[in-house]
Amino acid sequence: MQDILKSNTPAFVFDTAVLQKRAAQIREIVGETVSLCYSMKANPFLVTTMLTCVDKLEVCSPGELAICKKLGVDGSRIIYSGVNKGITDIREAYEYGVGIFTAESIRHADLIQQVFEAPDSDQKAEVILRLNAGSQFGMAKEDLFDILQHRETRYRSLNITGIHYFVGTQRKRAKRKIKELQMLLELFEEIRNLFGLELKKLEYGPGFAVPYFADDDFSDTLFPVKELKDILNEVAQKVELTIEMGRFFTAECGTYYTNVADLKTVGNAHYCIVDGGMNHLTYLGQMMGMKTPIIKHYKNAMVQDGTVDKKTWCLCGSLCTTSDILCREVEFDHLEIGDTLAFENVGAYSVTEGIYLFLSRAMPKVYLKDECGSLTLVRDAIETSTINTMNI
């Protein structure tokens, strides 16, 4: 661990070399016939790195589009997804040159049509229709067919080229994904027969699972994509297949560093207070610290006498709430104030999912680590007290 992190916690560090290696491994498994798309909501700090590894970028909000503008992302590589896209949002995306729009509903299709049929527009919008998969996202098959039925009249400014389908995240059953892909191929055939339309593109989110906790299987974290290699390539022979992923790309490249601020024993319980907390650190499925993530312990000073002093600690953050428990039971040897704890596999979501404004604690620093091990500060700590203060 670099010395700079000992005095600059709490902080996230994202290793871009680890990220690029994983993306390359995924590319090698699926082959060149399958396109890769990065869902930037997983970690917007990794957009620039990921654009060197993937073909497309999924953007799901006006704020994410603003990040792309600031970074100078080529608009033609963007797939603009997500619910609640208003007319202003769509027009802004059109003016930026966004390549593909996802229509989440009939209303979305109407709004995209409205923007692209305007007198100052001389082009059609490339649109993929999102099919509902049992959540609030996407549209019913009947609505999807209604749009296709009227594509040359009510939606004449839309160039409908494909289907978007995503069920959820941390999905472990390969058989379900195989059934979904087979169902989607059948849908393409049905559309061909009903409407005489040869849709070319399928944007598919497999929701591959990643391991987080000590009891999880870390033996082959690429196994979920290896399991689907054959069906993905089979589908890619029939349509232009893009698989969109966020967590599966980025989870393992991130580490959260936090220093031990206080230690105390109450009865038989040993409590460790760190300078971070649940406002920064989240693991999907952890259930208030009940599951133990992978944590490394870095000593602030060497233990000279060679003794062992192992204790089981309850790791707590700095927030004034009993909910701020990062791990209920984890064993450390000679844990002392000033030591650093490194929580691994936090490259996805944690950096933006935390309840950062709660109790007006500062937001953590964010570093990128390159292939040489050098750290670059890409966001300094941000005080949240000003955000939580009335404008008077």
Buried (B, 14 or more C-beta within 10 A) or exposed (E): EEEEBBEBBBBBBBBBBBBBBBBEEBBEBBEEEBBBBBBBBBBBBBBBBBBEBBEBBBBBBBEBBEBBEEEEBEBEBBBBBBBEBEEEBBBBBBEBEBBBBBBBBBEBBBBBBBBBBEEEBEEBBBBBBBBBBEEEBBBEEEBBBBBBEBBEEBBEBBBBBBBBBBBEBEBEEBEEBBEBBEEBBEBBEEBEEEBEBEBEBBBBBBBBBBBBBEEBEEEEBBBBBBBBEEBBBBBBEEBBBBBBBBBBBBBBBBBBBBBBBEBEEEEEEBBBBBBBBBBBBBBBEBEEBEBBBBBEBEBEEEEEEEEEEEBEBBBBBBBEEEEBBBBBEBEBEBBBEEBBBBBBBBBBBBBEBBBBEBBBBBBBBBBBBEEEEEBEEEBEBEEBEEEEEEEE
